[in-house]
Amino acid sequence: MVKITKLIQKIFNFLGLHIGRYYPQRQAVIEARKLFGNKEIIACEIGVLEGEHAFQMLKHLNIKKLYLIDSYENYEEDFQYKLSGAKEKAEELLREYKDKIIWIEKYSDDAIKDIKEELDFVYIDANHSYPYVKKDIENYYPLIKKGGIISGHDYKPNELLIAPDVIKAVSEFCIKEKKILVFGHGTDWVVVK
């Protein structure tokens, strides 16, 4: 019975599924796969929570190294329930990729000091308030190689009430840097440097 369970788990993992949950690919991963193909990349995710997006990145991209940044500290009352046990769930989900992961359990402002190399792909999904999104973009964009991607979650122009601060920060960045914003059927935003 144990062998059958492990076989089923391997099949689910191969398909990008996790038993009991389905993790659909986000648009940023699809765009990164188009851009990078099978090239080995160094990536960073800001705001890991339970590791669902990191799992997709590791599953569908040729990642040499993935910096996972999350303080796992409660700084908003209504977010407290989500953080309980989140890192443990992420570690369990990402266990098979542990040799590619560098955990940085700090706020993103402090974590940037721990990254000493250029990045190919940065995904931002931490605090969605305007000053935090703006700061994450300003801090991490300079680390990205020319031709790399900065991206993030919850850019939904047709649903302004969902994350208006994300839309504002990303739009201002694109105007300032004269960059084209790519977003598809999902809620991800993608900018190529």
Buried (B, 14 or more C-beta within 10 A) or exposed (E): EEEEEEEEBEEBBEEBBBEEEEBEBBBBBBBBBEBBEEEEBBBBBBBBBBBBBBBBBBBBBEBEBBBBBBBBEEEEEEEEEEBEEBBEBBBEBBEEBEEBBEBBEBBBEEBBEEBEEEBBBBBBBBBBBBEBBBBBBEBBBEBBBEEBBBBBBBBBEEEEEBBBBBBBBBBBBBEEEEBEBBBEEBBBBBBBB
